[in-house]
Each structure stands twice: as structure tokens, then as C-alpha cells.
Amino acid sequence: MQLKIMPKKKRLPAGRVALILFLCQMISALEVPLDPKLLEDLVQPPTITQQSPKDYIIDPRENIVIQCEAKGKPPPSFSWTRNGTHFDIDKDPLVTMQPGSGTLTINIMSEGKAETYEGVYQCTARNERGAAISNNIVVRPSRSPLWTKEKLEPITLRNGQSLVLPCRPPLGLPPPIIFWMDNSFQRLPQSERVSQGLNGDLYFSNVLPEDTREDYICYARFNHTQTIQQKQPISVKVISVDELNDTIAANLSDTEFYSAKPNRERPPTFLTPEGNTSNKEELRGNVLSLECIAEGLPTPVIYWIKEDGTLPTNRTFYRNFKKTLQIIQVSEADSGNYQCIAKNALGAIHHTISVTVKAAPYWILAPQNLVLSPGEDGSLICRANGNPKPRISWLSNGVPIEIAPDDPSRKIDGDTIIFSNVQERSSAVYQCNASNEYGYLLANAFVNVLAEPPRILTSANTLYQVIANRPALLDCAFFGSPLPTIEWFKGAKGSALRDDIYVLHENGTLEIPVAQKDSTGTYTCVARNKLGMAKNEVHLEIKDPTRIIKQPEYAVVQRGSTVSFECKVKHDHTLTLTITWLKDNGELPSDGRFTVDKDHLEVADVRDSDGGAYTCVANTTLDMVSASAVLSVVAPTPTPAPIYDVPNPPFDLELTDQLDKSVQLSWTPGDDNNSPITKFIIEYEDAMHEAGLWHHQTEVPGTQTTAQLKLSPYVNYSFRVMAVNSLGRSLPSEPSEQYLTKAAEPDTNPTAVEGLGSEPDNLVITWKPLNGFESNGPGLQYKVSWLQKDGDDEWASVVVANVSKYIVSGTPTFVPYLIKVQALNDVGFAPEPAVVMGHSGEDLPMVAPGNVRVNVVNSTLAEVHWDPVPLKSIRGHLQGYRIYYWKAQEGSLKRNRRHIEKKILTFQGSKTHGMLPGLEPFSHYALNVRVVNGKGEGPASPDRVFNTPEGVPSAPSSLKIVNPTLDSLTLEWDPPSRPNGILTEYTLKYQPINSTHELGPLVDLKIPANKTRWTLKNLNFSTRYKFYFYAQTAAGSGSQITEEAVTTVDEAMASRQVDIATQGWFIGLMCAVALLILILLIVCFIRRNKGGKYPVKEKEDAHADPEIQPMKEDDGTFGEYRSLESDAEDHKPLKKGSRTPSDRTVKKEDSDDSLVDYGEGVNGQFNEDGSFIGQYSGKKEKEPAEGNESSEAPSPVNAMNSFV
């Protein structure tokens, strides 16, 4: 049986490959594991593990070390050949072999020469199971010969001519590195005009006077021996036309001056290569270097093209000012004609280089070691390619297979050796040699015939810790012959884990694609073959992922200020968290201005060099997350201020690496308009399903110009890119080319799957259909399946078209169903859908709540209790209980129910009690309770009646004062509109108000409840009274109503008082005063117009007229009158003896009984129950009267008293 790694059952993401490769190495690369315990009793043929390179250039000044290391069981012995014959190291005292190794050490430092040991060496490692051989190792000493001595004549040439300075370095091993310097060991500057060719020569397209120097020196550096050889200096002198004419003038007549134009311009010609065409041959995998150097004036510019194709974008580089074209990792596809074009203002010239790519042999499939058990079959395959195609030859234990001992179990078929019914004697090491004229490949592969029971190499009780929602890989490295089968179990009594949930790799690894918290536990790996069984336990712990919950944000700060970045991280508390800050992906500067404190980075005294990307990296032992923000440093006062704007749109969109489910999009950013681009937004259009509608695809940082995009099947994609900076988003780029992906089965199933009945005997299954983008292919349909929970039936299913609803008829009422909806198309089915719970249709509840009880809390609140109804009688989803209650007259509940206004209160869920607020006191109520489901209400419970107790009454409906006399007033009122009980009596309070707003004593009077009229006697004449009136029940006093009234005036006293304002003499006096003032004003005006002076002010000061003196603010004239007129408000009784001054300001020294005692200063307010609601005078300004209540007319007597 052949022991090797077969293709995995499921494709692994890139992140998992490293661990899987590690697990595979022990079997695929070595076949027999190197576990020390196994090697104690497990035989193995030799395997070469280390050897010197095929072309081995040595330093002749040091000892020669030729490596050859191998492993095997028993340990192999080593022998060498030199130039094809046995190399007896025992006969050469300078040659030793290291113990337990095949490595040779040749001691030439003490005596001997390296050239003596030059040759082709090959190592053989041998034990009882076979022999492995190394490559042919060609040993050559390095050489660094001296330059051939030559006499170099000075070079003199005219300004503008071309020049080539030859180097011609000595041939060394390996070839030297060439460079040009001067006597001061300074490299000579190079440019498009002056440059060094691949052969080391120095080329001048045209010379200038500054090229004159005497020390053009070519150096050859031999790296292997660390030596530098120097050519003789070359002298160059460049002379101008004027200098030529001066030289000619000294020897010739004036008519023979040199008349050529200085710096004569000319079209390009090639200095190298020569002619119009040339050929170039290169080996596959090497670097192809093509060179064109041209001369001309002005200096030519070089361009490169490939005649029959395009230059590879990612492998093409231009060197030496575009004079050299390099293509790395060259392959046969790079063969063809390459054209270099030299161009200046006077013309162009081209040269064609025909490139042929040959190839030394390279592996298509190298032979792999085989471990077989007796009687099994297997094969060794050796496939290589090259140009020309290599020849394959086989060796057995280092001997050509044609002359090797015969083995009946093997058969050679070209590049394959087939083994059948192997036995232990079939063990051997086979060599495959693939060679052509450009090189060879040699590979050792052994066949080891073993019979071994299973062994598990993974350490017992290994603990694996994995982040949640990531793949978990549990190792079970094993060995056995025949190849054991592997099974995994979870827990002590678990069944074998199946590959529909887990991924079982053939190297023994168990993969949990998405590890969850419930994946934690103990897993057992069991290996079996016909010779026995082995098992091993490992443990898995799932940890919470590390998340950055507050990322650093982009910042623009002025130079010299301070900036802070915040990075808050949440992680698994069992793991150790480390937060590291980076700047431009490197360490933070070692500067005290940078302060890191927990989750903050602060940069003080910001400088221009501080600008860049700052990254917060949060590490645990299991995972790492990072977030970055860009810091832009601006000048405090930029002059002139740059114009900031949103970026220009990106352009040159290109799609590459086009795969079934991914593509790479690249673009060129537009101008950022002085604000750094923070991110790029990529959108896509699906021309097949939603043409013209663009959707968000992804976002990438502003420093990135490529994005690997995940694609969905059966979508005709176009992409566009928008750039974003701190000022906003750019316009979209032009759309990319369209890319149509292949159809595939749906990835997802419909969402929002529900099962609800619209009738008592059906089940309506609804779902949110997949959109065209999610269909992944043509012919989208849905498989709808349902199963009555706790029933005996099987799943029923139906396939429907692209709809969103299916109705199942004939179902029992309100029965739970298991439901699933699976998407499918012409390619296949989506993954198995999730099962959801639904119910068939509801019906009205059958039973009313029982044992309804009412507890009256107070006059406006009652509490209701009831017993819940049985769940089965609800016949639907319980939504709550509903209380109907109404106010009714005793004995008329049934007779007038249709005309009664009912109120409803609903209590959600399964509550069995509730409060009824807002009841009217002293009322008779009835109620019932019903249960509610999704269909409606059930029957009502029997009516329950209850009474509310008495409450305080409302204010009397009205209060009027009629029939005022000198000493009496009559009050009439209407009872309260809401007595809220049985009235027991009325309370009347009143007090007098005098002309200065002082309140007299308060009188309290009780009036029987059956009265609606009352007369007050023995009152003072011509006096204002304020009344406060309210009703009472057994529960207390109600709200009060207020009113004011005035008793009539005594006519005898009024006749003795004279109103001065109505007297004739007073009117005449006032008219005379006004006339006199008018005459004085006219005289003053006339005198002033005539230029004379009239000392009006002095005379006025000397003869002050009391009639024209300014009125004092506090003289009190008409003050009481105006105050009376404006005082038309309700007043709360004040303490006896208080008064208000004529200036309407309450003075503390006059009375300690201020308005503060009744409220918040002069603005204090009370409610309508009789407390203060207006405001008494607290200001000097006169205010208009407010309100529409009656007010006493101004009394002539009071006016006269005030004036006097």
C-alpha cells in the first residue's frame, strides 16, 4: 500500500495552509516520521539531507569543505567519487571526513593548492536498505586575475562628439562587478547622456567640456575573494570650436579658419548593439537583460516595445536610464522580437533583438518516497520539462537500472516505475536523472517495505486554543503500514464525527470550519489498520475574539499643537493583551513627545515629520487586530491658504486575476486637492439583474490602489471607484470593463421564514425571496418543507417558482409546525436550510377568565384580579387580557347596556391583575374580562359591579352678587357640577378691601347644603368686599370660587364733597396760566430773531413759577386714583393692618407683611382655590388694568382728598 497525502476533501482557506503543510511534511516529504522513539526500531533507507551546490566556487585561501549529510536507519556510511572514479580519502592526509557525516574537509591552508582538488565530486550514502547519491558537485577555485598592462593614449575630441571608453576587465571566476570612479574613489556621475553598459564600457552619447578629466578609471570587484582590480586611468579632453580656431590661427592664414558650427546636431545612431538586428538567448527563470545605447545630439531617448505582444507588467523593469530592459523570471512565453527605439529632435532609429528562451530541466512531478507493506502495489513517477525536452534515466542504489540487480516486483515504463506485490527485499533507493544540454536534475526516492501497527505521533492531551468563529485544526499525526484509517470522536461516549459538519483531512487533521463556544471539549483520534489500533486525546478551548471597539480617527492638526489617538480594545479575559502603536508600519520615534497611556497615544508639540499613518495593534497569543488613522500636519497660518476640495475621481480601472469568485481591481488615484485621501469606496453594477443600480462592494484604505474583490456567481459585474478625503467623496470613476461570473448553486437560503395561519385550518408559509444577485444562476425556485411537531408524519415538501408564499390547507387549529425553505436553481441546491417554528391558524378563544375580583383602592382607582384561562382554550398566541368597564345606574345594567359608553383597558401577556385609573368618585361601575389572541377576543366573564367612595366636590358652578345696598349684599350660586358625594355644607369667607388695598379681617360663615342664596347684612357702606366660596362633602372641602362686590354710597355725605375738577374758577385759572406761558414763548422767539439776548433761564431761576415746575415723582398727584383704576384683580386676604404706599412699592420699613409671605415675591401665584393669582403693586410704573371683573368707579371725595 502506498503511503502519501491524497487531495484534501475540501479546499482550505489560505490562512489554514501553513498548519496543514506542517502536518503533511512528516508524511509527504519524509514518509517515515523522524520521531526518536520510532527510529529506535524502524528501518529506513538513506536520504540525502544536505549537499554543496552543483557549481561550487571556493576561496583558494581557505580550506575546502564539500558537504554531504544523510539520514537513515541504520545510519548510513559514506563514500565519494572524483571525476567518475573512487576517491580514497584515506590515502590523502589533507582530506578528512567528519564523524557520522559524509562532509569532506580538505586542509589546503597548511599545504597544497586549491587547483589540485579541482574536479567533479559525488557522494554516496548507503545502508542495508539502499544507497542514495548526491548531485555532481563541480569544485572550482575562484580567480581574480590582474589587468593586462597597456599604454593608454590621451583622448582629445570636439565638443558634441560621441565617445566610448573601453573597460575590458580580466576574466575571473565568478565574473567581476564593474564600476567607474576617479582618483578620489568617487563614483563618476551617470545620466541619460553618460552611462555604463552591461559589458562595463562607459558610453557618452555626446561630450561636453565638463567631461574633460584625466582620471577615468575602471574598477573590477571580485566579491568571492574580496579584491578590487584597477585599470590604468584614461585621459579625456573636450575642446570647443573656438579653441580649435585659436590653434589653427597660430599656424595658418586667416582664410583657413575652422568654420564648422559649434555643437553640430545630428540624429541618433546606436553605439551598441551594432546593425539593425541581433539575437539573444536566455535560460528560463533567469533575468533577461536587453541593452541599447545610442549617440546623437541632442541626447537620444530610448523606448522599448515587443513586436508581437506586450511587455509583462509585473516582471518588467527599466535600468540605466531606460537603456536596459530587464524581465525577471523569464519563461518560454517571453520569446519574441523586442525593439528598442532611439529618438531625438532630428530623427529616430530602431534595433530589433530576437530573444529565444531555452530551459534547463525543471520538475513537473518529482518522485516521492514510498512506504509500502508486504504485498502492496505502488509507483514512482518522474516527470520533468525543459527546452529541449530532457531525457529521463533511472538508477537503483546509484547504479544505472539497466545493469542493477533484477527485481521481479518492478517494471519500468518511461518516466514511471511500477511496483506490484512488493516484498521486504524490494526496498531500495531509486534515482531519477532528467538532463538536457543546459543542465540536469537528480532526485532520490526510496521504496521502504514495512509492516507496522498504527502509531499516533501527536503528543497526548495537547491543548488547542482557537478564537471563536475561526477554523480549528486538531492534529493527529500518525504512521503505520498499511496506511491506517483515522476516526475522530468528541467526548467520552460520542459517535464518530462525520464530514458533513467537520472536515476530515487524510493526513489525520480534524478541521472545524467555524469553531463556536459549544465546540469546546475533548476530542479523541483513533488510528486503525490490520495490525492494530492507537488513539490519542486532545483538548479544544474557544476564546472570544479581540475587537477594537473605538478606533483612532483621522486628524488634521496645526504644527506645534497636541494630538491624541484613542484605541479601545475588548478581548478574552483569559488571554494577555498587548497594545502596540506603530508609525508608518514602524516603531514610534524614541522621543519624549510621544506618550502611550493604556488606550491612548498622545503626540505633543507636533512637527511636520510627525505626519503619517499611526496604527494601533492589539495582540493576544491567538489573534491580532489593528486599526490605523492618518495624521496630517498643517501650518498654523498657511500663506497663501491652499484650496481644499474633494478628490478628483480615480481613473484607469483594470481587472486582473479573473477567477470564478474573485477578481483584482486596480486604479490610479486622482488629485487629492490638498486633503489626503483616507479611503476608496468600490461599487458594483449587476448589468444582468439590476442594470443602472450601483451597490456598495467594499472600502480600502487611501494608501491602497488595488483590491481583491469577492464575487458572486452568475453576475455581470462592472466596478467603479470613488475617493474620500476629509471634505467628502469624489465623483465616481468611469466604469470598468464588464466581467460575467459562472453560474453556481445558491449560497444562501431565503430569510425571514415564518409560518402563520390566516384561517383556523391553514398554514401560510412566507419568506423573503432571494434577489437576482443572490440566485447564483438561472431557474431560481424554492423547496418548501413542513412537518407537524410532535406528530408521526414525515416531512412534506413542494417545489414552487420564485414566489414568497405557500399555503398549506387542512391543518388542525393552532398546531406547531417545523418549517424550512431551501433555494435551488438549474445548477443545484443551496445548503441545508435552518428549521424554524411556525403555527397553523388561530381561532377565537373558547373560555372566559374566571374568578374576577375587584378591590377599590380609593375614589378614583380600583384593582381587578382574575384567574388565567387554560392555554389549550386560547387556540392561538396569548396577547393579553382586556377589561371592559362602564358607569351604570343600579338596577339598569341589562336594560341600558347598548347605550352605555364603555371603556377598555388591555393588559399584555399573561398578567392576571390590573389597575383601573380615572374612575369617578361616588359612582356605580360594572366590568367584565376577556382573553385576547391573534384572532380576537374570547367570551366575556360575568359582569362584576362595584362602587367608588365619596370624594371632594368641584367648585360651585357659579357665584353672583345681587341687590347691593348700603350695608348688605346678596349672594346667589349654583351647586358644584361634580359633587362627588353628598354635600354637607358650604363655606363662605369674606373680607373688606379699602382704597389703599389693605384687607380687613376675614369672616368665616357656614351655610346649609340645601341653600343656593344668602344675604349678608351689617356691612360697611361704600366698601369693596372679596368673597371665597366652596362646598364640602364627608371627604373634605372642594375647590373655591371667588368674587368681589361693593356696597352703595351714602348720598348725604357725597353732597358735602365738591369735585374741584368741576368748579368754574379752577377751570378759568388753568386757562389763564396756559395763555400766559404762550405769550412768553412768543416774546422770547421774537427777541432771539432780532439778535438780542433775553436771559430766560436767569429770570426763571429768580422768579420760579410753581405752575411750570417739574412734577416730582413722589408728589402723589392722582396716584391713588390711577392705582384704584388699575386694580381690578382678585386678592387673597392680607394680614390686618397692612397697606400699600402711594408709589405702589411695598417698603419693608413700613410693614414686615410683604408679598413674599404669600408667594415668590411680587410674581407669586396661587391657584383657583382662593389663593393669590394676580400681583399687587411692586413697581413704580403705572400698569393698565387687567381682567374683566367689575371695579368701583373713582370717587370724587377720594380725588379731592388726594389733591388736598
Summary of the structure (lengths in Angstrom):
residues: 1204
radius of gyration: 55.6
end to end distance: 139.7
largest distance: 168.1
contacts: 3572
relative contact order: 0.04
helix: 11%
strand: 43%
